[in-house]
Structure formats: structure tokens, C-alpha cells
Amino acid sequence: MPYLHQMFEDELMDEETYKTIYDFITLDNFRSGEYEGNRFLFRKIDRTYVQVEDLVAFENTGKRQIQGFQANHLAAELEHYWKVRKDS
């Protein structure tokens, strides 16, 4: 999943950022809303669905690049990426 890999590489600078994004995706308190990272905008549509938009791509091309994910799938991928990165 190159889109996810790029997103994780660009956004996860430290554990605090990881926890903030992870909590935004997983906590039911955040039913909808947006979290703007360095390059990507996380848009929580509802408790179960998150869109991720590449803001830099839009600035450079004028075309939106948006991927949608089930919240639990995105959280699992995020958690896996962070664990691998932390362990290496």
C-alpha cells in the first residue's frame, strides 16, 4: 500500500504524533472532524470511515488525491507501521 506507506513516512515523526492520529481515528468521541498533518488531511466521516487527502499533491497538480479507509483497518496499519519503525 504505497499511499499508506507515504502517509506514515510523512506524518509519523514522533510518538506523540502517532498517538494523536491513532486516537483521532479510533476514539468514538471523535465521531467526525478533521486532523491536518504536515502533508495529509485526515477527515473522519463517521466512527467507521476515514478519508485521507494528500494536500501537497493538490497544491502541485490541482487534483485531489483522496483515499478512503475503514477506521479499524487504518488504525491496524498505523499501529503495525509504528511498531515496526519503533523496533528497528
Secondary structure by P-SEA (a helix, b strand, c coil): caaaaaaaaaccccaaaaaaaaaaaccccccbbbbbcccbbbbbccccbbbbbcaaaaaaccbbbbbbbcaaaaaaaaaaaaaaaaac
